[in-house]
Amino acid sequence: MNFLEKLKSFDIPTCLRICAGTDGSVTFLLEIMTRHPTAVVTDYQHIISADEQMAELFDVSVGSDINERVVTLTAGDIPYVFARSLSAIEKMPEGVRSDMMKADIPIGRILRDHDIETRRDFENIEIVENDTLFGSEKVLSRSYRIVHHNGVLMWINEKFPVDDRWCL
């Protein structure tokens, strides 16, 4: 079953279905749906060395610098999304690289501010039971690649609590 068919089969609130299915900025959608500014709260960000899987994903050498960033997206003081991103430093355009290192700027805003044309290639989407996130026992997880000039610029995994906070 492909990404879209899986997403359509889930019994989840419509606002969550929209955020999980977008091939654009989740941050932007959250602001529209909640009518609150979306804050990016960085849990941690650091440079790690590319292992074989990362090197293959980004088409870089093993040991290359990879920016790993883990954030929570909140709107109106309510957490909506937990996200982990990986990006190869050497593949990022200079302005994007600089802004990515400034922790609390949303990726979608960074790409938009620098007029970077990208597409998002979905990898996987699933509902995970008994994986507590922000007080919810049920979590929707999706992963995708942000592609720029036919190369992977970023890999992102987002997790969304499946509960009533999405009944907006």
ZAFIDO-495420 format. One record per residue (C-alpha): residue number from 1; chain; x negated, y negated, z. Coordinates in Angstrom, 3 decimals, always signed. Each point is the difference from the previous one (the first is absolute). Layout:
BEGIN
- num  chaine  X  Y  Z
- NUM  A  X  Y  Z;
...
end
This chain:
BEGIN
- num  chaine  X  Y  Z
- 1  A  +0.000  +0.000  +0.000;
- 2  A  -1.443  -3.390  -0.947;
- 3  A  -0.332  -3.065  +2.239;
- 4  A  +3.293  -1.628  -1.034;
- 5  A  +2.035  +3.202  +0.271;
- 6  A  -1.424  +0.675  +3.481;
- 7  A  +0.774  -3.555  +1.132;
- 8  A  +3.572  +0.195  -1.302;
- 9  A  +0.531  +3.268  +1.875;
- 10  A  -0.864  -1.473  +3.433;
- 11  A  +2.838  -0.949  +2.374;
- 12  A  -1.430  -3.368  +1.070;
- 13  A  +1.265  -3.601  +0.296;
- 14  A  +0.143  -1.878  -3.306;
- 15  A  -2.459  -2.714  +1.083;
- 16  A  -2.564  +2.691  +0.846;
- 17  A  +0.634  +1.722  -3.346;
- 18  A  -0.675  -3.328  -1.772;
- 19  A  -3.266  -0.633  +1.888;
- 20  A  -1.201  +3.573  -0.468;
- 21  A  +0.840  -0.041  -3.696;
- 22  A  -1.421  -3.351  -0.999;
- 23  A  -2.976  -0.194  -2.291;
- 24  A  -0.542  -3.548  +1.231;
- 25  A  -0.707  -1.676  +3.319;
- 26  A  +1.640  +1.518  +3.101;
- 27  A  -0.991  -3.132  +1.934;
- 28  A  +1.999  -2.180  -2.405;
- 29  A  +3.052  +2.297  +0.224;
- 30  A  -0.132  +0.010  +3.808;
- 31  A  +0.085  -3.790  +0.029;
- 32  A  +3.007  -0.028  -2.330;
- 33  A  +1.915  +2.666  +1.950;
- 34  A  -0.746  -1.179  +3.543;
- 35  A  -0.144  -3.745  -0.732;
- 36  A  -3.095  -0.163  +2.225;
- 37  A  -3.632  -0.514  -0.959;
- 38  A  -1.839  +3.308  -0.218;
- 39  A  -3.073  +0.185  +2.189;
- 40  A  -2.921  +2.315  -0.689;
- 41  A  -1.445  +1.210  +3.294;
- 42  A  -3.361  +1.661  -0.609;
- 43  A  -0.622  +3.017  +2.222;
- 44  A  -3.495  +0.401  -1.428;
- 45  A  -2.064  -0.643  -3.080;
- 46  A  -3.488  +1.238  -0.721;
- 47  A  -2.326  +1.183  -2.729;
- 48  A  -0.438  +3.757  -0.351;
- 49  A  -2.090  +2.067  -2.408;
- 50  A  +1.804  +1.669  -2.884;
- 51  A  +0.257  +3.754  +0.333;
- 52  A  +0.342  +2.180  -3.117;
- 53  A  +3.792  -0.402  -0.168;
- 54  A  -0.182  -3.800  +0.328;
- 55  A  -2.865  -0.200  -2.505;
- 56  A  +2.085  +1.926  -2.534;
- 57  A  +3.118  -2.091  +0.684;
- 58  A  -1.794  -3.330  -0.492;
- 59  A  -2.599  +1.183  -2.546;
- 60  A  -2.901  -1.063  +2.225;
- 61  A  -3.011  +1.809  +1.429;
- 62  A  +0.227  +2.031  +3.198;
- 63  A  -1.100  -2.331  +2.796;
- 64  A  +1.349  -3.165  -1.659;
- 65  A  +1.627  -2.567  +2.282;
- 66  A  +3.734  +0.541  +0.487;
- 67  A  +2.125  -2.509  +1.894;
- 68  A  +2.415  +1.826  +2.302;
- 69  A  +2.779  -2.117  +1.430;
- 70  A  +2.855  +1.040  +2.283;
- 71  A  +2.809  -2.488  +0.605;
- 72  A  +3.535  -0.315  +1.305;
- 73  A  +2.506  -2.178  -1.852;
- 74  A  +2.443  -1.758  +2.277;
- 75  A  +2.901  -2.371  -0.649;
- 76  A  +1.768  -1.836  +2.815;
- 77  A  -2.253  +1.860  +2.489;
- 78  A  +1.344  +3.364  -1.208;
- 79  A  -2.543  +2.451  -1.457;
- 80  A  +1.113  +1.426  -3.353;
- 81  A  -3.041  +1.518  -1.705;
- 82  A  -3.261  +1.656  +1.028;
- 83  A  -2.489  -0.050  -2.882;
- 84  A  -3.486  +1.319  -0.669;
- 85  A  -1.879  -1.212  -3.054;
- 86  A  -3.298  +0.974  -1.558;
- 87  A  -1.772  -2.112  -2.604;
- 88  A  -3.400  +0.260  -1.650;
- 89  A  -1.872  -3.235  +0.725;
- 90  A  -1.914  +0.087  -3.306;
- 91  A  +3.221  +0.301  -2.032;
- 92  A  +1.708  -3.040  +1.539;
- 93  A  -0.076  -3.358  -1.777;
- 94  A  -2.002  -2.491  +2.107;
- 95  A  +2.896  -2.128  +1.316;
- 96  A  +2.024  +3.110  +0.837;
- 97  A  -2.974  +1.474  +1.867;
- 98  A  -0.383  -3.158  +2.071;
- 99  A  +3.709  -0.151  +0.917;
- 100  A  +0.165  +3.740  +0.793;
- 101  A  -2.680  -0.536  +2.641;
- 102  A  +2.204  -2.646  +1.625;
- 103  A  +2.080  +2.589  +1.768;
- 104  A  +3.539  -1.373  +0.277;
- 105  A  +0.878  -0.834  -3.620;
- 106  A  +2.464  +2.377  -1.728;
- 107  A  -1.457  +1.874  -2.988;
- 108  A  +2.882  -1.036  -2.263;
- 109  A  -0.621  -3.668  +0.816;
- 110  A  -3.748  +0.365  -0.633;
- 111  A  +0.607  +1.523  -3.433;
- 112  A  +2.610  -2.642  -0.863;
- 113  A  -2.164  -2.905  +1.224;
- 114  A  -2.877  +1.151  -2.232;
- 115  A  +2.225  +0.751  -3.032;
- 116  A  -1.134  +3.628  -0.035;
- 117  A  +2.176  +2.079  -2.306;
- 118  A  +0.547  +3.439  +1.480;
- 119  A  +2.336  +2.949  -0.060;
- 120  A  +0.853  +2.447  +2.744;
- 121  A  -0.212  +3.699  -0.767;
- 122  A  +1.968  +2.020  +2.539;
- 123  A  -1.588  +3.183  +1.315;
- 124  A  +2.290  +1.395  +2.664;
- 125  A  +3.021  -0.731  +2.149;
- 126  A  +1.374  +2.105  +2.837;
- 127  A  +2.026  -0.082  +3.198;
- 128  A  -1.917  +1.220  +3.030;
- 129  A  +1.921  +1.134  +3.089;
- 130  A  -1.469  -0.280  +3.525;
- 131  A  -2.632  -2.535  -1.093;
- 132  A  +0.804  -2.872  +2.342;
- 133  A  -0.457  -3.492  -1.434;
- 134  A  +1.211  -3.173  +1.721;
- 135  A  +2.363  +2.102  +2.139;
- 136  A  +1.520  +1.945  -2.903;
- 137  A  -0.302  +3.810  -0.134;
- 138  A  +0.413  +0.076  -3.771;
- 139  A  -2.484  -1.656  -2.384;
- 140  A  -0.006  -0.606  -3.749;
- 141  A  -3.545  +0.137  -1.388;
- 142  A  -1.036  -1.052  -3.486;
- 143  A  -3.370  -0.299  -1.680;
- 144  A  -0.970  -1.749  -3.194;
- 145  A  -2.881  -1.480  -1.931;
- 146  A  -0.309  -3.610  -1.074;
- 147  A  -1.511  +0.077  -3.480;
- 148  A  -1.819  -2.932  -1.619;
- 149  A  -1.617  +0.209  -3.464;
- 150  A  +0.738  +3.756  -0.051;
- 151  A  -2.071  +0.593  +3.141;
- 152  A  +1.190  +0.607  +3.551;
- 153  A  -0.415  -3.216  +1.984;
- 154  A  +1.685  +1.230  +3.194;
- 155  A  +1.609  +3.091  +1.515;
- 156  A  +2.798  -0.626  +2.495;
- 157  A  +2.023  +2.156  +2.369;
- 158  A  +3.025  -1.671  +1.571;
- 159  A  +2.150  +1.434  +2.762;
- 160  A  +3.482  -1.270  +0.765;
- 161  A  +2.100  +0.949  +3.053;
- 162  A  +3.323  +1.513  -1.088;
- 163  A  +2.512  -1.652  +2.313;
- 164  A  +2.548  -2.794  +0.364;
- 165  A  -2.517  -2.862  -0.226;
- 166  A  +0.528  +0.302  -3.782;
- 167  A  +3.766  -0.668  +0.225;
- 168  A  -0.459  -3.668  -0.868;
end
